[in-house]
Amino acid sequence: MSKVDVSVVCSAQLNMSVISFENRVIELCSRAVNAEDDEEVRQLAQELRQILHERIEQLRSRLAFTSIPERSRLIDPRRS
């Protein structure tokens, strides 16, 4: 698989990940608003917190991975 092919596949996976993440957040929030009791709200809030934490970690990893070359160019502009 070429670099272009890998990039297209990764981009498609990322788009699906964002869509499913957004749908999951919307679903959990909707369920929490319509929850019958406090225990159900607590469980949904815990689940929402977990998926938000996972997403934050994914974004941090992506930022760290993509920022490394940028940092080296900031330190030494001749490294392009």
BELJOSUL-V195379 format. One record per residue. N is the residue number from 1. RES is the residue in one letter. OMEGA is omega in degrees with one decimal (none if undefined). D_LAST is the distance of its C-alpha to the last C-alpha in Angstrom with 2 decimals. Layout:
N,RES,OMEGA,D_LAST ; N,RES,OMEGA,D_LAST
//
This chain:
1,M,-178.6,25.87 ; 2,S,178.2,22.63 ; 3,K,179.9,19.41 ; 4,V,178.9,20.61 ; 5,D,-179.9,24.03 ; 6,V,180.0,22.86 ; 7,S,179.6,20.83 ; 8,V,179.3,23.99 ; 9,V,179.7,26.21 ; 10,C,178.7,24.20 ; 11,S,179.0,24.12 ; 12,A,178.9,27.86 ; 13,Q,178.9,28.60 ; 14,L,179.0,26.78 ; 15,N,178.3,28.79 ; 16,M,179.5,31.98 ; 17,S,180.0,31.22 ; 18,V,-179.9,30.84 ; 19,I,-178.7,34.01 ; 20,S,176.6,36.02 ; 21,F,-179.9,34.86 ; 22,E,178.6,35.91 ; 23,N,-179.9,39.15 ; 24,R,178.6,39.91 ; 25,V,178.8,39.45 ; 26,I,179.9,41.65 ; 27,E,-178.5,44.23 ; 28,L,179.1,44.45 ; 29,C,178.9,44.77 ; 30,S,179.0,47.41 ; 31,R,-179.9,49.31 ; 32,A,179.0,49.21 ; 33,V,-177.2,50.62 ; 34,N,-177.3,53.37 ; 35,A,-177.5,54.09 ; 36,E,-176.2,57.73 ; 37,D,-176.7,57.52 ; 38,D,-179.0,55.42 ; 39,E,178.4,54.81 ; 40,E,178.2,53.22 ; 41,V,178.5,50.99 ; 42,R,-180.0,49.98 ; 43,Q,179.6,49.07 ; 44,L,177.8,47.03 ; 45,A,177.8,45.26 ; 46,Q,178.2,44.44 ; 47,E,177.7,43.07 ; 48,L,178.4,40.99 ; 49,R,-179.1,39.66 ; 50,Q,-178.3,38.70 ; 51,I,175.3,36.76 ; 52,L,178.1,34.97 ; 53,H,179.1,34.05 ; 54,E,-179.8,32.77 ; 55,R,177.5,30.65 ; 56,I,179.2,29.19 ; 57,E,176.8,28.29 ; 58,Q,-179.7,26.64 ; 59,L,176.6,24.53 ; 60,R,179.2,23.63 ; 61,S,178.3,22.56 ; 62,R,-179.7,20.37 ; 63,L,179.2,18.81 ; 64,A,-179.1,18.25 ; 65,F,-176.4,16.79 ; 66,T,-175.5,14.34 ; 67,S,-175.8,13.51 ; 68,I,178.3,12.37 ; 69,P,179.5,8.60 ; 70,E,-180.0,9.04 ; 71,R,-178.6,11.00 ; 72,S,177.0,8.78 ; 73,R,178.3,6.33 ; 74,L,179.8,9.84 ; 75,I,-178.9,11.12 ; 76,D,-175.9,8.78 ; 77,P,179.2,6.73 ; 78,R,179.9,5.82 ; 79,R,179.7,3.79 ; 80,S,none,0.00
//
